[in-house]
Amino acid sequence: MKRFWIILPAGLLAIALVASFFRIGALWGLNAWGAVAPIVALVIAIVVVPQMFVKSAPDPFRLLPRLRSRAARYAAVAAASALILWLLRSRTELWGERFSLSAALETGAYRPDAPLGTFIQHAIYRFMNGIFLTDADSILTFFSICAGAVYALLALRAAELLFDGRETSDAERPAAAVLLSGGFVALFFGAGGTVQIAIVAALGFITESIRFLRGRCPLALPAVLLAAAILSHFSAAFLVPAFIYLLVRGARAPASRKQSLVAGALFALCLAAAEIVFAAIAKRSGGAQSITLGMRLSFDRHALANVVNALLIAGPASIAAILLLAAGLRKRTQDAPSGAAPGEIAFLKTCALSALAACVLGANLVDGGLGWHMLAVTGPALSIYALRELPRKLAPAEHLGRAILALFLAGLFLAIPLVLVDVSPRLAERRLFELDLAPGRAEMIIADFALERGDLEKARTRYLASTEKDPSNALAKSRLGRIAMKREEYPEAITHFLDAHDLKPDGARERYDLADALIANRWYPEAIAQLETLTVAHPESVAFWKRLGFALNNGNRYERAVAAYETALALEPRDEQNVKNLVSALLNRGAELQTANRIDDARALYDRAIATFPDDWRAYNNLATIEMKQGRNEKARELLEGALTSYPYESSLHFNMGIVLDRLGRYKEALHHMRLARDFNPVYSAATAHIERLEKQLGIWYPSQRDSQRSPLNNP
């Protein structure tokens, strides 16, 4: 039995090596080494495996100085962790939630499955971006490093709680290392996401719950930590049964009954408050609906692989936890470990059972290894249970220390390739191609990543490769169209958007993108037809009505453009852009009527434009032209004078004012405004001819010298 707990992790290493050499695409969790050169895995295994079987377990931490001050010890761990995490930070995270979260931070969107985690990182992003102009990707890395340092401190604290007896004190630091190296916790190395907050909060919840059972803290603290874990990532909801156990146990004791009631109410209040705030900020519900594991049984051909992947996310401790749960309390070498409180083992067992149930029921969410973050929170629950139960099976402390060290080495061996793959773009892409994914999906992930980084050529190449493997991939067609739009290759964009629309004829996004490309290519009638279909199907969409108004306005359908912009303004009356859009259509329609000599109708539209948006100078200018045409020059002058008060640098206003003053016989003033009109618009202004005429009329005109007679000193 003592040898078994050392052979077990060594067996995991052997399986990982076999998978690296012979079954590259079989199991993603075991086979992260498959993307790295097998010789590297073999060399590291030769170094690591013998360490598990030495007679006296070496202490890999013996070179670290022993600090008497707990604060100094914690500070040293935090500093070392931050340094290591920064050196190994992620640069090419192509799976998990980093990509979607990065986009969410930049757009201000909130993920309903992680409202608290998104909000915290979004707030940091807004603050840091405002001061240092950094991007969301850097914020994710920075935040992940900070979360990893906090997790290191909590791991040390948990190990101190689990091994606070003298006979097991030598296992304390290796136990903390197990929590640090277990499974996908290794992707604290700058991977980025909301799950890091949930993992930290989950470990804090378990640790503080143990302290509550030992009478060292109130139950309210674990309640708040659990609420924070669930709101940071909904997958942490598997810990709710363990929290219920704490509430029931506390309610049975008269001394802690009030604590249980307060903790339960506080937990419910935190979730309810987060739901209300999330709904107010994101303008939609979904937080409470997403606080569920959302797991379902999967019986397809990938079911077994998905379950194994899910268990490996928690690291070797998950296998140890399964064996310990199966063994129960039979053949134990000693009773409960020293320092254990009544109910402590039952609480940890509840955490472990819930975590295993989450791994099995939610295995399909791992999605071939891409969705590792969905079950990463189970790692601390399984690791702490295994570390707490091992003393029951192994005595004396020498055997326990060797077993813990073996688990640590196995976890480290499985974590190394994850870090290597995460750091190297070449290895990351190779790993994606080896996963058992749907045809073309690996190319899509790489293309999305390249598109986010602005590498349009690489993104285009990968999207094309994805469509070759999966001709029904409408999303890839749409992305190719957007790349063509960025390159201003509008006919090619139309072709790609047409393909996407044919694949998804009912897709609103595909039709909208097609209309955008048609507008960019100035094919307004075709764009109008697409947008009218969208507004019929989605009459509540402001974006569709605004885009339809734009196409109609630029396609010289001004009367219909006015109607479209009126609908958009009615749906969103507080948006000033909707007001300006409507005024633009009103002015264009008014100019059209004015050209057709329907003066009264044009005047009515100009008056309406002024009433809608008084600060637009064009309506005053157009009304002035009507007054000038009808011979009411003084009225025109008043209109232009009022407009110039707000827009003194507008060339058209000065030009018309010059015409009006010229007609009124005020030639000097007319010349002044004509010169201003020319100065404010020297390229396109028609004022030059009028200036010469007015100067001749005033007797101040002098013929210009020829270019050949000018002095070079006068040249600009």
C-alpha positions in Angstrom: 0.0 0.0 0.0 2.9 2.4 0.8 4.4 1.6 -2.6 1.1 1.9 -4.4 0.8 5.7 -3.7 4.2 6.1 -5.4 3.6 3.7 -8.3 0.3 5.5 -9.1 1.8 8.8 -10.1 4.7 7.0 -11.8 2.1 5.2 -13.9 0.5 8.4 -14.9 3.9 9.6 -16.2 4.3 6.4 -18.1 0.9 6.8 -19.8 1.7 10.4 -20.7 4.9 9.2 -22.3 3.2 6.4 -24.3 0.6 8.9 -25.4 3.3 11.3 -26.5 5.0 8.7 -28.6 2.1 6.6 -30.0 -1.3 8.1 -29.4 -0.9 11.8 -30.2 -4.5 12.6 -30.7 -6.0 10.2 -28.1 -6.4 12.2 -24.8 -5.6 15.8 -24.7 -4.9 16.1 -20.9 -2.5 13.2 -20.9 -1.0 14.1 -24.2 0.1 17.7 -23.9 3.6 16.3 -24.4 2.5 15.3 -27.9 3.1 18.8 -29.2 6.6 18.9 -27.7 9.5 16.8 -29.0 9.2 13.3 -27.4 12.9 13.3 -26.5 12.2 16.3 -24.2 9.5 14.3 -22.4 11.8 11.3 -22.1 14.7 13.3 -20.7 12.4 15.0 -18.1 10.8 11.6 -17.2 14.3 10.1 -16.7 15.0 12.9 -14.2 11.7 12.9 -12.4 10.6 9.3 -12.1 13.7 8.0 -10.1 13.0 10.7 -7.5 9.8 8.9 -6.6 11.5 5.7 -5.6 14.4 6.8 -3.5 14.5 5.4 0.0 14.4 8.8 1.7 12.3 11.4 0.0 14.4 14.4 -1.0 13.1 17.8 0.0 13.1 20.0 -3.1 12.6 23.0 -0.8 15.6 22.4 1.5 17.5 25.3 -0.1 14.8 27.8 0.9 15.6 29.7 4.1 13.2 29.1 7.0 11.6 32.3 7.9 10.3 32.6 11.4 7.9 35.4 10.6 4.7 34.2 8.9 4.3 37.6 7.1 7.9 37.4 5.8 7.3 33.8 4.6 4.1 34.8 2.8 5.8 37.9 1.3 8.7 35.7 0.0 6.2 33.2 -1.5 4.2 35.9 -3.2 7.3 37.6 -4.6 8.8 34.3 -6.0 5.4 33.3 -7.4 4.9 36.6 -9.2 8.4 36.5 -10.7 8.0 32.9 -11.9 4.5 33.6 -13.3 5.7 36.7 -15.1 8.6 34.8 -16.7 6.2 32.0 -17.8 3.3 34.2 -18.8 1.1 33.2 -21.6 1.5 34.7 -25.1 -0.5 32.4 -27.3 -3.5 31.2 -25.3 -5.6 29.6 -28.0 -8.1 27.8 -25.9 -10.0 28.3 -22.6 -11.8 31.6 -22.2 -9.0 34.1 -22.8 -10.0 35.0 -26.4 -13.7 35.6 -25.7 -12.9 37.5 -22.4 -10.4 39.8 -24.1 -13.0 40.8 -26.6 -15.6 41.2 -23.8 -13.3 43.6 -21.9 -12.7 45.8 -24.9 -16.4 46.1 -25.8 -17.6 46.4 -22.3 -19.8 43.3 -22.5 -20.4 41.1 -19.5 -20.4 37.4 -19.5 -23.6 36.1 -17.8 -21.7 32.9 -16.7 -19.0 35.0 -14.9 -20.5 38.5 -14.0 -18.2 39.2 -11.1 -15.0 38.0 -12.7 -15.8 40.0 -15.9 -16.7 43.2 -13.9 -13.5 43.1 -11.8 -11.2 42.7 -14.9 -13.2 45.2 -16.9 -12.8 47.8 -14.1 -9.1 47.2 -14.0 -8.9 47.4 -17.8 -10.7 50.7 -17.9 -8.4 52.1 -15.1 -5.2 50.8 -16.6 -6.2 51.7 -20.2 -7.0 55.2 -19.2 -3.5 55.7 -17.5 -1.1 53.5 -19.4 -3.1 52.9 -22.7 -2.6 49.2 -22.4 -4.7 46.6 -24.1 -7.1 44.0 -22.7 -4.7 41.2 -23.4 -2.0 42.7 -21.2 -4.6 43.2 -18.4 -5.6 39.6 -18.6 -1.9 38.5 -18.2 -1.3 41.0 -15.3 -4.5 39.9 -13.5 -3.7 36.3 -13.9 -0.2 36.8 -12.4 -1.7 38.5 -9.4 -4.3 35.7 -9.0 -1.5 33.1 -9.2 0.4 34.9 -6.4 -2.7 35.0 -4.2 -3.3 31.3 -4.9 0.3 30.5 -3.9 -0.3 32.1 -0.5 -3.6 30.3 0.0 -2.0 27.0 -1.0 0.6 27.5 1.7 -2.1 28.5 4.2 -4.1 25.3 3.3 -1.1 23.1 3.7 -0.4 24.6 7.2 -3.9 23.7 8.2 -3.8 20.2 6.8 -0.4 19.4 8.3 -0.1 21.3 11.5 0.9 18.3 13.6 4.6 17.7 14.5 4.6 14.2 13.0 3.6 15.4 9.6 5.3 18.8 9.5 7.8 17.7 6.9 5.0 17.2 4.4 3.8 20.8 4.7 5.7 22.4 1.9 5.4 19.5 -0.6 1.6 19.6 0.1 1.5 23.2 -0.8 3.4 22.3 -4.0 0.7 19.7 -4.9 -1.9 22.4 -4.8 0.3 24.6 -7.0 1.2 22.0 -9.6 -2.1 20.2 -9.7 -3.7 20.0 -13.1 -4.6 23.1 -15.0 -3.8 25.4 -12.1 -0.5 25.6 -14.0 -2.3 27.8 -16.5 -2.2 30.6 -13.9 0.9 31.3 -15.8 -0.7 34.3 -17.4 -3.4 32.4 -19.2 -6.1 34.9 -18.4 -9.7 34.4 -17.7 -12.4 34.6 -15.0 -11.8 31.0 -13.8 -8.7 32.1 -11.9 -10.7 34.2 -9.5 -13.1 31.3 -9.0 -10.2 28.9 -8.3 -8.7 31.3 -5.7 -12.1 31.9 -4.1 -12.9 28.1 -4.1 -9.6 27.3 -2.3 -10.3 30.1 0.1 -13.8 28.7 0.7 -12.5 25.2 1.5 -9.7 26.6 3.7 -11.9 28.9 5.7 -14.6 26.2 6.0 -12.0 24.0 7.7 -11.2 26.8 10.1 -14.9 27.3 10.8 -15.2 23.6 11.7 -12.3 24.1 14.0 -14.0 27.1 15.6 -11.5 29.7 14.3 -13.7 31.8 12.0 -17.4 32.6 11.5 -19.4 30.8 8.8 -20.2 34.1 7.1 -16.6 34.2 5.6 -16.9 30.9 3.7 -20.4 32.0 2.5 -19.0 35.2 1.0 -16.1 33.3 -0.6 -18.4 30.7 -2.1 -20.7 33.4 -3.6 -17.6 35.1 -5.0 -16.4 31.8 -6.6 -19.8 31.1 -8.2 -20.2 34.7 -9.5 -16.6 34.6 -10.8 -17.3 31.4 -12.7 -20.5 29.5 -12.6 -18.7 26.1 -12.6 -17.9 26.7 -8.9 -21.5 25.9 -8.1 -20.5 22.2 -7.5 -19.4 23.4 -4.0 -23.0 24.3 -3.0 -23.7 20.8 -1.5 -20.6 21.2 0.8 -21.9 24.6 1.9 -25.3 23.1 2.6 -23.5 20.5 4.8 -21.9 23.3 6.7 -25.2 25.0 7.2 -26.9 21.9 8.4 -24.1 21.0 10.8 -24.0 24.5 12.1 -27.8 24.6 12.6 -27.6 21.4 14.7 -25.4 23.1 17.3 -27.1 25.8 19.4 -23.9 27.8 19.6 -23.6 28.2 15.8 -27.3 28.1 14.8 -27.5 31.9 14.4 -24.3 31.8 12.4 -25.8 29.3 10.0 -28.9 31.4 9.4 -26.8 34.5 8.8 -24.4 32.7 6.5 -27.3 31.2 4.4 -29.0 34.6 4.1 -25.7 36.3 3.3 -25.0 33.8 0.5 -28.4 34.2 -1.0 -28.2 38.0 -0.7 -24.9 38.1 -2.5 -26.3 36.1 -5.4 -29.5 38.2 -5.6 -27.6 41.5 -5.4 -25.2 40.3 -8.2 -28.2 39.4 -10.3 -29.8 42.8 -9.9 -26.6 44.7 -10.5 -25.7 42.5 -13.5 -29.2 43.1 -15.0 -28.9 46.8 -14.5 -25.4 47.0 -16.1 -25.7 44.5 -18.9 -29.3 45.4 -19.6 -30.3 41.8 -19.6 -30.8 38.9 -17.3 -28.9 35.7 -17.2 -26.7 35.7 -14.2 -29.0 33.5 -12.1 -29.8 31.3 -15.0 -26.1 30.7 -15.6 -25.3 29.8 -12.0 -25.8 26.2 -12.8 -23.3 23.6 -14.0 -25.3 23.2 -17.2 -23.9 19.7 -17.4 -25.5 16.8 -19.2 -24.4 13.2 -19.7 -22.6 12.6 -23.0 -22.6 9.1 -24.5 -21.0 9.8 -27.9 -17.7 8.3 -29.0 -15.7 10.9 -27.1 -17.5 10.3 -23.8 -14.7 8.3 -22.2 -11.9 10.6 -23.4 -13.9 13.6 -22.2 -14.2 12.1 -18.7 -10.5 11.3 -18.5 -9.7 14.8 -19.7 -12.0 16.3 -17.1 -10.3 14.3 -14.3 -6.8 15.3 -15.5 -7.8 18.9 -15.2 -7.6 18.4 -11.5 -4.2 16.7 -11.8 -3.0 13.5 -10.3 -4.8 14.3 -7.0 -8.1 13.5 -8.8 -7.0 9.9 -9.3 -5.8 9.7 -5.7 -9.1 11.1 -4.5 -11.1 8.5 -6.5 -9.0 5.7 -4.9 -9.3 7.1 -1.5 -13.1 7.6 -1.8 -13.4 4.0 -3.1 -11.3 2.6 -0.3 -13.4 4.4 2.4 -12.1 4.0 5.9 -11.2 0.3 5.6 -7.7 -0.8 6.4 -6.8 2.6 7.7 -3.5 2.8 9.6 -4.7 5.5 12.0 -7.7 7.5 12.9 -8.5 11.0 11.8 -5.3 13.0 11.2 -4.2 15.2 14.1 -5.8 18.5 14.3 -8.9 17.4 12.4 -12.2 18.8 13.7 -15.5 16.8 13.9 -17.1 16.9 10.5 -14.0 18.0 8.7 -13.5 14.7 6.8 -17.2 14.5 5.9 -17.0 18.1 4.6 -14.0 17.4 2.4 -15.5 14.2 1.2 -18.6 16.1 0.1 -16.4 18.6 -1.8 -14.5 15.7 -3.5 -17.7 13.8 -4.4 -19.3 16.9 -5.8 -16.1 17.7 -7.8 -16.0 14.1 -9.2 -19.7 14.3 -10.2 -19.0 17.7 -11.9 -16.1 16.1 -13.8 -18.2 13.2 -15.0 -21.4 15.1 -15.8 -19.6 18.0 -17.3 -17.0 16.1 -19.2 -18.6 17.1 -22.5 -18.0 20.7 -21.7 -14.3 20.1 -21.8 -14.8 19.8 -25.6 -11.7 17.9 -26.5 -9.5 20.0 -24.3 -10.5 23.5 -25.5 -12.8 24.2 -22.6 -10.5 23.2 -19.8 -11.7 26.2 -17.7 -15.1 24.7 -17.3 -13.9 22.2 -14.7 -10.6 23.8 -13.5 -12.3 24.8 -10.2 -12.5 21.1 -9.1 -8.7 20.9 -8.7 -8.4 22.4 -5.2 -11.4 20.3 -3.8 -9.9 17.0 -5.0 -6.3 18.0 -4.0 -7.2 19.0 -0.4 -9.3 15.9 0.1 -6.4 13.7 -1.1 -3.9 15.5 1.1 -6.2 15.2 4.1 -6.9 11.5 3.6 -3.4 10.3 2.8 -2.3 10.3 6.5 -5.1 7.8 7.1 -3.4 5.4 4.7 0.2 6.1 5.2 2.4 6.1 8.3 4.9 7.1 9.5 5.4 10.5 8.1 8.3 9.4 5.9 6.0 7.4 3.7 3.5 10.2 3.6 6.1 12.7 2.5 7.3 10.4 -0.3 3.7 9.9 -1.5 3.0 13.6 -1.5 6.3 14.3 -3.3 5.3 11.7 -5.9 2.0 13.4 -6.5 3.8 16.8 -6.8 6.3 15.4 -9.3 3.5 13.9 -11.4 1.5 17.1 -11.4 4.6 19.0 -12.3 5.4 16.6 -15.2 1.9 17.1 -16.6 2.0 20.9 -16.1 5.3 21.4 -17.9 4.0 20.7 -21.4 1.0 22.9 -20.8 3.3 25.8 -20.1 5.5 25.1 -23.0 2.6 24.8 -25.4 1.1 28.0 -24.0 4.3 30.0 -24.5 5.3 28.9 -28.0 3.0 29.8 -30.9 4.4 27.0 -33.0 3.7 24.4 -30.4 0.3 25.8 -29.6 -0.8 25.5 -33.2 0.7 22.1 -33.6 -1.2 21.0 -30.5 -4.5 22.3 -31.9 -4.1 20.4 -35.1 -3.5 17.2 -33.0 -6.8 17.5 -31.1 -9.7 15.4 -32.1 -11.8 18.4 -33.2 -14.4 19.0 -35.9 -12.9 19.5 -39.4 -11.7 23.0 -39.8 -12.1 24.1 -36.2 -8.4 24.2 -35.4 -7.9 26.5 -38.4 -10.7 28.7 -37.1 -9.2 29.1 -33.7 -5.8 30.1 -35.1 -7.4 32.4 -37.6 -9.4 34.1 -34.9 -6.3 34.6 -32.8 -4.4 36.0 -35.8 -7.3 38.4 -36.6 -7.3 39.7 -33.1 -3.6 40.4 -33.4 -4.1 42.2 -36.7 -2.4 39.6 -38.9 -4.9 39.7 -41.7 -2.9 37.6 -44.2 -2.5 34.7 -41.7 -6.1 35.0 -40.7 -7.3 34.9 -44.3 -5.1 31.8 -45.1 -6.4 29.9 -42.1 -10.1 30.8 -42.7 -9.7 29.6 -46.3 -8.2 26.4 -45.0 -11.1 26.0 -42.6 -13.7 26.4 -45.4 -11.9 23.8 -47.5 -12.2 21.3 -44.7 -15.7 22.4 -43.8 -17.5 24.0 -46.7 -20.6 24.6 -44.6 -18.7 27.0 -42.2 -20.7 30.2 -42.6 -18.7 31.9 -39.8 -15.4 31.5 -41.7 -17.0 33.0 -44.8 -18.2 36.0 -42.8 -14.7 36.5 -41.3 -13.2 36.3 -44.8 -15.7 39.0 -45.8 -14.7 41.2 -42.9 -11.0 40.9 -43.8 -11.8 41.9 -47.4 -13.7 44.9 -46.0 -10.7 46.0 -44.0 -8.6 45.7 -47.1 -11.2 47.7 -49.0 -11.7 44.8 -51.4 -15.4 45.2 -51.6 -16.3 42.9 -54.5 -14.5 40.0 -52.8 -16.2 40.9 -49.5 -19.6 40.7 -51.2 -18.7 37.3 -52.6 -17.8 35.9 -49.2 -20.8 37.4 -47.5 -23.1 36.0 -50.2 -21.6 32.6 -49.5 -22.2 33.0 -45.8 -25.8 34.2 -46.5 -26.5 31.2 -48.7 -25.3 28.9 -45.9 -27.4 30.7 -43.3 -30.2 32.4 -45.2 -32.0 33.1 -41.9 -28.9 34.6 -40.2 -29.4 38.3 -39.4 -25.7 38.9 -39.0 -24.8 37.4 -42.4 -27.5 39.5 -44.2 -26.3 42.6 -42.3 -22.7 42.1 -43.3 -23.7 41.5 -46.9 -25.7 44.8 -46.8 -22.6 46.6 -45.4 -20.4 45.3 -48.2 -23.0 46.4 -50.8 -23.1 49.8 -49.3 -19.3 50.0 -49.3 -19.4 49.1 -53.0 -22.1 51.8 -53.6 -24.6 49.2 -54.6 -27.4 50.9 -52.7 -30.5 49.3 -54.2 -29.2 45.8 -53.4 -28.2 46.9 -49.9 -31.6 48.5 -49.3 -33.4 45.2 -50.3 -31.3 43.3 -47.7 -31.9 45.8 -44.9 -35.6 46.1 -45.6 -35.8 42.3 -45.1 -34.0 42.7 -41.8 -36.2 45.5 -40.5 -39.3 43.4 -41.3 -37.9 40.4 -39.4 -36.5 42.5 -36.6 -38.5 45.7 -36.3 -37.1 46.4 -32.8 -33.5 46.6 -34.0 -32.2 50.2 -34.0 -29.0 49.1 -35.8 -31.0 47.7 -38.7 -33.2 50.9 -39.1 -30.1 53.2 -38.9 -28.3 51.2 -41.5 -31.3 51.2 -43.8 -31.6 54.9 -43.3 -28.0 55.3 -44.3 -28.4 53.2 -47.5 -31.6 55.1 -48.4 -30.0 58.5 -47.7 -26.9 57.8 -49.8 -29.0 56.1 -52.4 -31.0 59.3 -53.0 -34.2 57.8 -51.5 -34.5 60.7 -49.1 -38.2 60.5 -48.2 -37.9 56.8 -47.2 -34.6 57.6 -45.4 -36.5 60.1 -43.3 -39.1 57.4 -42.4 -36.3 54.9 -41.5 -34.4 57.4 -39.3 -37.7 58.4 -37.6 -38.2 54.8 -36.6 -34.7 54.5 -35.2 -35.2 57.8 -33.2 -38.5 56.5 -31.8 -36.8 53.3 -30.7 -33.8 55.1 -29.2 -34.8 58.8 -28.6 -31.9 59.7 -26.4 -29.2 58.9 -28.9 -28.0 62.1 -30.4 -26.6 60.3 -33.5 -30.2 59.3 -34.4 -31.2 63.0 -34.3 -28.3 64.0 -36.5 -29.1 61.2 -39.0 -32.8 62.3 -39.2 -31.7 65.9 -39.8 -29.4 64.8 -42.6 -32.2 63.1 -44.3 -34.6 66.0 -43.8 -32.0 68.4 -45.3 -31.4 66.1 -48.3 -35.1 65.7 -48.9 -35.6 69.5 -48.5 -32.8 70.1 -51.1 -34.5 67.7 -53.4 -37.8 69.5 -53.1 -36.1 72.9 -53.4 -34.6 71.7 -56.7 -38.0 70.7 -57.9 -39.2 74.2 -57.0 -41.5 72.9 -54.3 -40.4 75.7 -52.1 -43.1 75.6 -49.4 -42.5 71.8 -48.8 -38.7 72.4 -48.7 -39.2 75.3 -46.2 -41.3 73.0 -44.0 -38.6 70.4 -43.9 -35.9 72.9 -43.1 -38.0 74.3 -40.3 -38.5 70.8 -39.0 -34.7 70.2 -39.1 -34.1 73.3 -37.1 -36.7 72.3 -34.5 -35.2 68.9 -34.3 -31.6 70.0 -34.0 -31.1 73.8 -33.8 -27.3 73.6 -33.9 -27.1 72.4 -37.5 -26.0 75.3 -39.8 -27.1 73.7 -43.0 -30.8 74.2 -42.4 -30.3 78.0 -41.9 -28.1 78.1 -45.0 -30.6 76.4 -47.1 -33.4 78.6 -45.8 -31.3 81.6 -46.6 -30.9 80.4 -50.3 -34.7 80.2 -50.5 -35.1 83.7 -49.2 -32.4 85.0 -51.6 -34.1 83.4 -54.5 -37.4 85.0 -53.6 -35.6 88.4 -53.2 -35.9 88.7 -49.4 -32.3 89.5 -48.9 -32.6 91.1 -45.5 -34.4 88.0 -44.2 -31.6 85.8 -45.7 -29.0 88.1 -44.0 -30.6 87.6 -40.6 -30.6 83.8 -41.0 -27.0 83.7 -42.1 -25.9 86.0 -39.3 -27.5 83.8 -36.7 -25.8 80.7 -38.2 -22.4 82.4 -38.3 -22.7 83.2 -34.6 -22.4 79.4 -33.9 -20.3 78.5 -36.9 -17.9 81.4 -37.7 -15.6 79.2 -39.7 -18.0 77.7 -42.2 -17.1 78.7 -45.7 -20.6 78.2 -47.3 -22.2 80.6 -44.7 -19.6 83.3 -45.5 -20.0 82.8 -49.2 -23.8 83.2 -49.1 -23.5 86.2 -46.7 -21.2 87.8 -49.2 -23.8 87.3 -52.0 -26.5 88.8 -49.8 -24.5 91.8 -48.7 -23.4 92.4 -52.3 -27.1 92.5 -53.3 -27.7 94.9 -50.4 -25.0 97.2 -51.6 -22.7 96.6 -48.7 -19.6 95.8 -50.8 -16.9 96.1 -48.3 -18.6 93.7 -45.9 -19.4 91.4 -48.8 -15.7 91.4 -49.8 -14.7 90.6 -46.2 -17.0 87.6 -46.1 -15.9 86.4 -49.6 -12.3 86.5 -48.5 -13.2 84.5 -45.4 -15.0 82.0 -47.5 -11.9 81.6 -49.7 -9.6 81.3 -46.8 -11.6 78.7 -45.0 -12.0 76.6 -48.2 -9.2 77.6 -50.6 -9.5 74.6 -52.8 -13.2 74.3 -53.6 -14.5 77.8 -52.8 -16.2 79.7 -55.7 -15.5 83.0 -53.9 -12.4 83.9 -56.0 -14.3 85.3 -58.9 -16.6 87.4 -56.7 -13.5 88.7 -54.8 -12.0 90.0 -58.0 -15.3 91.6 -59.1 -15.8 93.3 -55.7 -12.3 94.6 -55.6 -12.7 96.1 -59.1 -16.0 97.6 -58.0 -14.3 99.2 -54.9 -11.3 100.3 -57.0 -8.7 98.3 -55.0 -8.0 95.5 -57.5 -4.5 95.1 -58.9 -3.5 92.6 -61.6 -1.2 89.9 -60.4 2.3 89.6 -61.7 3.2 86.7 -64.0 4.9 83.8 -62.3 8.1 84.6 -64.2 8.2 88.1 -62.8 7.7 87.1 -59.1 10.6 87.1 -56.7 11.5 83.7 -55.4 11.4 85.2 -51.9 7.7 85.6 -52.1 7.0 82.0 -52.9 5.5 80.1 -50.0 
